[in-house]
Amino acid sequence: MNLHDLVVVAPKQMLLALAGQLDKAVAWGKENGVSADELLQKRLAPDMFPLLMQVKFISLQARETVWRLRGDEVVMWESGDTMDEMKALIARTVSMLDEVKPEDFDGAEDRVLSVTLPNAMMFELEGADFVRDWAIPQFHFHAVTAYAILRNAGVDLGKADYVPHMLPHLRPVTTA
């Protein structure tokens, strides 16, 4: 396993899964009188960010990880506030990931990165530690939270909607 698999292939799979979840949510909303705008404002707890921000964070985490590992500037993309704009953001992020090559990360495992936090603190760590300890957990936190918000709202989602990329590997158990 290499950095490309961890920070490009895996996030791309999850972003595509999220796009499918949003499609199901919109269809569910139409059947149940819940607008896409209302869905985007759903949250798990009063002090947590709504679905809209979870989608933005997932996209940002995928892009930011690549940019930091390559030594690129982290750029904030204009993303909007509608369901169509969130789907477009996901598509744009997937397109960006499609352009990343494994060799883009040559030497990144050992490169020291700094991540500035909003509270005037920062993490300083090597690329491999950044991926393992920060990037992967951050990405999956927001992916799980987006899924949980939709489930909590009543959208009929299951494990296959969260990891649809696993379905081609599904086989019946054979007995000897």
PyRosetta script that sets phi, psi and omega in degrees:
from pyrosetta import init, pose_from_sequence

init()
pose = pose_from_sequence("MNLHDLVVVAPKQMLLALAGQLDKAVAWGKENGVSADELLQKRLAPDMFPLLMQVKFISLQARETVWRLRGDEVVMWESGDTMDEMKALIARTVSMLDEVKPEDFDGAEDRVLSVTLPNAMMFELEGADFVRDWAIPQFHFHAVTAYAILRNAGVDLGKADYVPHMLPHLRPVTTA")
pose.set_psi(1, 138.7)
pose.set_omega(1, -179.7)
pose.set_phi(2, -125.2)
pose.set_psi(2, 174.7)
pose.set_omega(2, -178.4)
pose.set_phi(3, -59.6)
pose.set_psi(3, -38.0)
pose.set_omega(3, -179.6)
pose.set_phi(4, -58.4)
pose.set_psi(4, -44.9)
pose.set_omega(4, 178.2)
pose.set_phi(5, -60.9)
pose.set_psi(5, -41.2)
pose.set_omega(5, -175.4)
pose.set_phi(6, -74.5)
pose.set_psi(6, -37.6)
pose.set_omega(6, -171.3)
pose.set_phi(7, -111.9)
pose.set_psi(7, -2.1)
pose.set_omega(7, 176.1)
pose.set_phi(8, -121.7)
pose.set_psi(8, -58.8)
pose.set_omega(8, -174.9)
pose.set_phi(9, -63.8)
pose.set_psi(9, -52.3)
pose.set_omega(9, -177.3)
pose.set_phi(10, -63.5)
pose.set_psi(10, -48.7)
pose.set_omega(10, 177.4)
pose.set_phi(11, -61.5)
pose.set_psi(11, -36.2)
pose.set_omega(11, 178.2)
pose.set_phi(12, -60.7)
pose.set_psi(12, -43.8)
pose.set_omega(12, 178.2)
pose.set_phi(13, -58.8)
pose.set_psi(13, -43.2)
pose.set_omega(13, -177.5)
pose.set_phi(14, -71.5)
pose.set_psi(14, -35.3)
pose.set_omega(14, 176.5)
pose.set_phi(15, -64.7)
pose.set_psi(15, -41.8)
pose.set_omega(15, 177.3)
pose.set_phi(16, -65.3)
pose.set_psi(16, -37.3)
pose.set_omega(16, 175.9)
pose.set_phi(17, -63.0)
pose.set_psi(17, -43.2)
pose.set_omega(17, 178.8)
pose.set_phi(18, -61.1)
pose.set_psi(18, -40.8)
pose.set_omega(18, 177.5)
pose.set_phi(19, -58.9)
pose.set_psi(19, -42.0)
pose.set_omega(19, 177.0)
pose.set_phi(20, -64.8)
pose.set_psi(20, -39.1)
pose.set_omega(20, 177.5)
pose.set_phi(21, -63.0)
pose.set_psi(21, -41.5)
pose.set_omega(21, 179.0)
pose.set_phi(22, -65.4)
pose.set_psi(22, -38.7)
pose.set_omega(22, 176.3)
pose.set_phi(23, -60.7)
pose.set_psi(23, -45.0)
pose.set_omega(23, 178.6)
pose.set_phi(24, -64.4)
pose.set_psi(24, -36.9)
pose.set_omega(24, -179.8)
pose.set_phi(25, -64.9)
pose.set_psi(25, -42.3)
pose.set_omega(25, 178.9)
pose.set_phi(26, -63.0)
pose.set_psi(26, -44.9)
pose.set_omega(26, 178.7)
pose.set_phi(27, -62.6)
pose.set_psi(27, -43.2)
pose.set_omega(27, 177.7)
pose.set_phi(28, -61.6)
pose.set_psi(28, -43.1)
pose.set_omega(28, -179.9)
pose.set_phi(29, -60.3)
pose.set_psi(29, -41.4)
pose.set_omega(29, 178.5)
pose.set_phi(30, -62.8)
pose.set_psi(30, -38.6)
pose.set_omega(30, 179.9)
pose.set_phi(31, -73.5)
pose.set_psi(31, -23.6)
pose.set_omega(31, -172.9)
pose.set_phi(32, -117.1)
pose.set_psi(32, 12.2)
pose.set_omega(32, 176.1)
pose.set_phi(33, 69.0)
pose.set_psi(33, 31.4)
pose.set_omega(33, 178.2)
pose.set_phi(34, -117.7)
pose.set_psi(34, 119.5)
pose.set_omega(34, -177.6)
pose.set_phi(35, -73.1)
pose.set_psi(35, 159.6)
pose.set_omega(35, 176.2)
pose.set_phi(36, -60.4)
pose.set_psi(36, -37.8)
pose.set_omega(36, 177.9)
pose.set_phi(37, -62.4)
pose.set_psi(37, -40.7)
pose.set_omega(37, 177.5)
pose.set_phi(38, -64.0)
pose.set_psi(38, -42.1)
pose.set_omega(38, 178.7)
pose.set_phi(39, -59.8)
pose.set_psi(39, -41.9)
pose.set_omega(39, -178.6)
pose.set_phi(40, -65.3)
pose.set_psi(40, -19.7)
pose.set_omega(40, 179.5)
pose.set_phi(41, -96.1)
pose.set_psi(41, -1.2)
pose.set_omega(41, 177.9)
pose.set_phi(42, -68.9)
pose.set_psi(42, 148.1)
pose.set_omega(42, 177.6)
pose.set_phi(43, -146.1)
pose.set_psi(43, 162.9)
pose.set_omega(43, 179.8)
pose.set_phi(44, -80.7)
pose.set_psi(44, -35.0)
pose.set_omega(44, -178.6)
pose.set_phi(45, -144.9)
pose.set_psi(45, 154.6)
pose.set_omega(45, -176.5)
pose.set_phi(46, -56.5)
pose.set_psi(46, -30.6)
pose.set_omega(46, -177.0)
pose.set_phi(47, -96.3)
pose.set_psi(47, 10.8)
pose.set_omega(47, 178.0)
pose.set_phi(48, -103.4)
pose.set_psi(48, 154.8)
pose.set_omega(48, 176.8)
pose.set_phi(49, -67.9)
pose.set_psi(49, 148.9)
pose.set_omega(49, 178.9)
pose.set_phi(50, -75.6)
pose.set_psi(50, 173.1)
pose.set_omega(50, 179.2)
pose.set_phi(51, -51.8)
pose.set_psi(51, -42.7)
pose.set_omega(51, 179.3)
pose.set_phi(52, -50.2)
pose.set_psi(52, -49.0)
pose.set_omega(52, -178.2)
pose.set_phi(53, -72.4)
pose.set_psi(53, -32.4)
pose.set_omega(53, 177.4)
pose.set_phi(54, -61.3)
pose.set_psi(54, -43.1)
pose.set_omega(54, 178.5)
pose.set_phi(55, -63.4)
pose.set_psi(55, -44.2)
pose.set_omega(55, 178.6)
pose.set_phi(56, -62.1)
pose.set_psi(56, -41.6)
pose.set_omega(56, 180.0)
pose.set_phi(57, -65.5)
pose.set_psi(57, -40.4)
pose.set_omega(57, 179.3)
pose.set_phi(58, -60.1)
pose.set_psi(58, -46.9)
pose.set_omega(58, 178.9)
pose.set_phi(59, -62.0)
pose.set_psi(59, -46.3)
pose.set_omega(59, -180.0)
pose.set_phi(60, -61.7)
pose.set_psi(60, -44.2)
pose.set_omega(60, -178.9)
pose.set_phi(61, -60.1)
pose.set_psi(61, -42.0)
pose.set_omega(61, 179.4)
pose.set_phi(62, -63.3)
pose.set_psi(62, -46.9)
pose.set_omega(62, -178.6)
pose.set_phi(63, -68.7)
pose.set_psi(63, -47.2)
pose.set_omega(63, -176.0)
pose.set_phi(64, -60.2)
pose.set_psi(64, -39.2)
pose.set_omega(64, 180.0)
pose.set_phi(65, -60.8)
pose.set_psi(65, -47.8)
pose.set_omega(65, 178.9)
pose.set_phi(66, -61.4)
pose.set_psi(66, -49.1)
pose.set_omega(66, -177.2)
pose.set_phi(67, -60.6)
pose.set_psi(67, -45.0)
pose.set_omega(67, -179.3)
pose.set_phi(68, -63.6)
pose.set_psi(68, -43.8)
pose.set_omega(68, -178.7)
pose.set_phi(69, -65.9)
pose.set_psi(69, -31.7)
pose.set_omega(69, 178.2)
pose.set_phi(70, -84.1)
pose.set_psi(70, -10.4)
pose.set_omega(70, -176.8)
pose.set_phi(71, 82.8)
pose.set_psi(71, 17.6)
pose.set_omega(71, 179.3)
pose.set_phi(72, -83.8)
pose.set_psi(72, 161.4)
pose.set_omega(72, 173.3)
pose.set_phi(73, -70.2)
pose.set_psi(73, 138.8)
pose.set_omega(73, 175.1)
pose.set_phi(74, -81.7)
pose.set_psi(74, 122.2)
pose.set_omega(74, -174.6)
pose.set_phi(75, -116.0)
pose.set_psi(75, 132.0)
pose.set_omega(75, 175.6)
pose.set_phi(76, -85.1)
pose.set_psi(76, 127.7)
pose.set_omega(76, 177.9)
pose.set_phi(77, -93.5)
pose.set_psi(77, 142.9)
pose.set_omega(77, 170.6)
pose.set_phi(78, -68.1)
pose.set_psi(78, 130.7)
pose.set_omega(78, -172.9)
pose.set_phi(79, -128.7)
pose.set_psi(79, -14.8)
pose.set_omega(79, 178.5)
pose.set_phi(80, 78.1)
pose.set_psi(80, -170.6)
pose.set_omega(80, -174.2)
pose.set_phi(81, -137.9)
pose.set_psi(81, 11.5)
pose.set_omega(81, -178.8)
pose.set_phi(82, -108.1)
pose.set_psi(82, 165.0)
pose.set_omega(82, 178.7)
pose.set_phi(83, -61.8)
pose.set_psi(83, -42.6)
pose.set_omega(83, 178.4)
pose.set_phi(84, -61.6)
pose.set_psi(84, -38.9)
pose.set_omega(84, 178.4)
pose.set_phi(85, -68.9)
pose.set_psi(85, -33.0)
pose.set_omega(85, 176.7)
pose.set_phi(86, -68.7)
pose.set_psi(86, -40.1)
pose.set_omega(86, 176.8)
pose.set_phi(87, -64.5)
pose.set_psi(87, -39.6)
pose.set_omega(87, 177.7)
pose.set_phi(88, -65.6)
pose.set_psi(88, -37.8)
pose.set_omega(88, 177.5)
pose.set_phi(89, -62.6)
pose.set_psi(89, -44.5)
pose.set_omega(89, 178.0)
pose.set_phi(90, -61.3)
pose.set_psi(90, -46.7)
pose.set_omega(90, -179.7)
pose.set_phi(91, -61.0)
pose.set_psi(91, -41.1)
pose.set_omega(91, 179.4)
pose.set_phi(92, -65.9)
pose.set_psi(92, -38.9)
pose.set_omega(92, 178.5)
pose.set_phi(93, -66.3)
pose.set_psi(93, -44.1)
pose.set_omega(93, 177.6)
pose.set_phi(94, -60.6)
pose.set_psi(94, -42.5)
pose.set_omega(94, 178.3)
pose.set_phi(95, -61.1)
pose.set_psi(95, -42.3)
pose.set_omega(95, 177.2)
pose.set_phi(96, -61.9)
pose.set_psi(96, -43.9)
pose.set_omega(96, 179.7)
pose.set_phi(97, -63.8)
pose.set_psi(97, -34.3)
pose.set_omega(97, 179.0)
pose.set_phi(98, -61.6)
pose.set_psi(98, -23.4)
pose.set_omega(98, -178.8)
pose.set_phi(99, -85.9)
pose.set_psi(99, -10.6)
pose.set_omega(99, -175.2)
pose.set_phi(100, -82.1)
pose.set_psi(100, 133.6)
pose.set_omega(100, -179.7)
pose.set_phi(101, -108.2)
pose.set_psi(101, 150.9)
pose.set_omega(101, 178.4)
pose.set_phi(102, -53.8)
pose.set_psi(102, -38.6)
pose.set_omega(102, -178.2)
pose.set_phi(103, -69.0)
pose.set_psi(103, -12.9)
pose.set_omega(103, 175.8)
pose.set_phi(104, -61.9)
pose.set_psi(104, -19.5)
pose.set_omega(104, -176.5)
pose.set_phi(105, -104.6)
pose.set_psi(105, 12.2)
pose.set_omega(105, 179.0)
pose.set_phi(106, -55.8)
pose.set_psi(106, 124.5)
pose.set_omega(106, 179.6)
pose.set_phi(107, 80.7)
pose.set_psi(107, -4.3)
pose.set_omega(107, -174.9)
pose.set_phi(108, -69.0)
pose.set_psi(108, -27.5)
pose.set_omega(108, -177.9)
pose.set_phi(109, -58.1)
pose.set_psi(109, -35.4)
pose.set_omega(109, -174.7)
pose.set_phi(110, -101.8)
pose.set_psi(110, -7.3)
pose.set_omega(110, -179.6)
pose.set_phi(111, -70.1)
pose.set_psi(111, 134.1)
pose.set_omega(111, 178.8)
pose.set_phi(112, -80.3)
pose.set_psi(112, 128.1)
pose.set_omega(112, -180.0)
pose.set_phi(113, -117.0)
pose.set_psi(113, 151.7)
pose.set_omega(113, 172.8)
pose.set_phi(114, -123.7)
pose.set_psi(114, 137.6)
pose.set_omega(114, 179.2)
pose.set_phi(115, -120.9)
pose.set_psi(115, 111.9)
pose.set_omega(115, -180.0)
pose.set_phi(116, -83.7)
pose.set_psi(116, 132.9)
pose.set_omega(116, -179.7)
pose.set_phi(117, -100.9)
pose.set_psi(117, 159.8)
pose.set_omega(117, -178.3)
pose.set_phi(118, -64.2)
pose.set_psi(118, -17.7)
pose.set_omega(118, -175.0)
pose.set_phi(119, -94.8)
pose.set_psi(119, 25.9)
pose.set_omega(119, -179.8)
pose.set_phi(120, 64.4)
pose.set_psi(120, 27.1)
pose.set_omega(120, 174.3)
pose.set_phi(121, -117.7)
pose.set_psi(121, 168.0)
pose.set_omega(121, 177.4)
pose.set_phi(122, -150.5)
pose.set_psi(122, 154.0)
pose.set_omega(122, 170.3)
pose.set_phi(123, -100.9)
pose.set_psi(123, 138.9)
pose.set_omega(123, 172.6)
pose.set_phi(124, -126.9)
pose.set_psi(124, 118.5)
pose.set_omega(124, -174.7)
pose.set_phi(125, -157.2)
pose.set_psi(125, 161.8)
pose.set_omega(125, 178.9)
pose.set_phi(126, -73.9)
pose.set_psi(126, 158.0)
pose.set_omega(126, -175.9)
pose.set_phi(127, -53.5)
pose.set_psi(127, -44.7)
pose.set_omega(127, -179.8)
pose.set_phi(128, -63.3)
pose.set_psi(128, -40.7)
pose.set_omega(128, 177.8)
pose.set_phi(129, -67.4)
pose.set_psi(129, -38.6)
pose.set_omega(129, 177.4)
pose.set_phi(130, -58.1)
pose.set_psi(130, -46.2)
pose.set_omega(130, -179.5)
pose.set_phi(131, -65.1)
pose.set_psi(131, -51.0)
pose.set_omega(131, -175.7)
pose.set_phi(132, -67.2)
pose.set_psi(132, -44.9)
pose.set_omega(132, -169.0)
pose.set_phi(133, -95.8)
pose.set_psi(133, -20.3)
pose.set_omega(133, -176.4)
pose.set_phi(134, -121.6)
pose.set_psi(134, -60.8)
pose.set_omega(134, -170.3)
pose.set_phi(135, -62.2)
pose.set_psi(135, -50.8)
pose.set_omega(135, -178.4)
pose.set_phi(136, -64.6)
pose.set_psi(136, -49.4)
pose.set_omega(136, 178.8)
pose.set_phi(137, -61.2)
pose.set_psi(137, -40.4)
pose.set_omega(137, 179.6)
pose.set_phi(138, -62.3)
pose.set_psi(138, -47.4)
pose.set_omega(138, -179.2)
pose.set_phi(139, -59.2)
pose.set_psi(139, -49.9)
pose.set_omega(139, -176.1)
pose.set_phi(140, -70.7)
pose.set_psi(140, -30.3)
pose.set_omega(140, 175.1)
pose.set_phi(141, -57.1)
pose.set_psi(141, -48.3)
pose.set_omega(141, -177.3)
pose.set_phi(142, -73.2)
pose.set_psi(142, -32.9)
pose.set_omega(142, 176.5)
pose.set_phi(143, -65.7)
pose.set_psi(143, -45.4)
pose.set_omega(143, 178.8)
pose.set_phi(144, -65.7)
pose.set_psi(144, -40.4)
pose.set_omega(144, -179.2)
pose.set_phi(145, -64.6)
pose.set_psi(145, -42.5)
pose.set_omega(145, 177.4)
pose.set_phi(146, -60.4)
pose.set_psi(146, -45.9)
pose.set_omega(146, 178.4)
pose.set_phi(147, -60.1)
pose.set_psi(147, -46.4)
pose.set_omega(147, -178.0)
pose.set_phi(148, -64.5)
pose.set_psi(148, -37.6)
pose.set_omega(148, 177.2)
pose.set_phi(149, -60.7)
pose.set_psi(149, -46.3)
pose.set_omega(149, -179.6)
pose.set_phi(150, -65.3)
pose.set_psi(150, -42.2)
pose.set_omega(150, 177.3)
pose.set_phi(151, -62.6)
pose.set_psi(151, -43.9)
pose.set_omega(151, -179.5)
pose.set_phi(152, -63.8)
pose.set_psi(152, -31.1)
pose.set_omega(152, 178.4)
pose.set_phi(153, -73.4)
pose.set_psi(153, -17.2)
pose.set_omega(153, 179.2)
pose.set_phi(154, 113.3)
pose.set_psi(154, -1.4)
pose.set_omega(154, 179.9)
pose.set_phi(155, -65.2)
pose.set_psi(155, 133.9)
pose.set_omega(155, -177.3)
pose.set_phi(156, -79.7)
pose.set_psi(156, 84.6)
pose.set_omega(156, 177.5)
pose.set_phi(157, -116.0)
pose.set_psi(157, 151.7)
pose.set_omega(157, 175.7)
pose.set_phi(158, -137.7)
pose.set_psi(158, -176.0)
pose.set_omega(158, -178.4)
pose.set_phi(159, -55.9)
pose.set_psi(159, -37.7)
pose.set_omega(159, -179.8)
pose.set_phi(160, -62.9)
pose.set_psi(160, -25.6)
pose.set_omega(160, 176.3)
pose.set_phi(161, -78.2)
pose.set_psi(161, -23.7)
pose.set_omega(161, -179.3)
pose.set_phi(162, -85.3)
pose.set_psi(162, -36.2)
pose.set_omega(162, -179.5)
pose.set_phi(163, -129.7)
pose.set_psi(163, 57.5)
pose.set_omega(163, -177.9)
pose.set_phi(164, -63.8)
pose.set_psi(164, -22.2)
pose.set_omega(164, 178.9)
pose.set_phi(165, -66.1)
pose.set_psi(165, -13.1)
pose.set_omega(165, 178.2)
pose.set_phi(166, -84.6)
pose.set_psi(166, -17.6)
pose.set_omega(166, -175.0)
pose.set_phi(167, -58.8)
pose.set_psi(167, -36.1)
pose.set_omega(167, 177.1)
pose.set_phi(168, -63.1)
pose.set_psi(168, -18.3)
pose.set_omega(168, -179.5)
pose.set_phi(169, -92.4)
pose.set_psi(169, -4.1)
pose.set_omega(169, -175.5)
pose.set_phi(170, -74.6)
pose.set_psi(170, 128.7)
pose.set_omega(170, -179.8)
pose.set_phi(171, -136.9)
pose.set_psi(171, 151.3)
pose.set_omega(171, 172.7)
pose.set_phi(172, -70.9)
pose.set_psi(172, 149.1)
pose.set_omega(172, 176.8)
pose.set_phi(173, -71.7)
pose.set_psi(173, 132.7)
pose.set_omega(173, 176.8)
pose.set_phi(174, -107.6)
pose.set_psi(174, 141.8)
pose.set_omega(174, 178.4)
pose.set_phi(175, -106.6)
pose.set_psi(175, 147.0)
pose.set_omega(175, -177.8)
pose.set_phi(176, -84.6)
pose.dump_pdb("model.pdb")
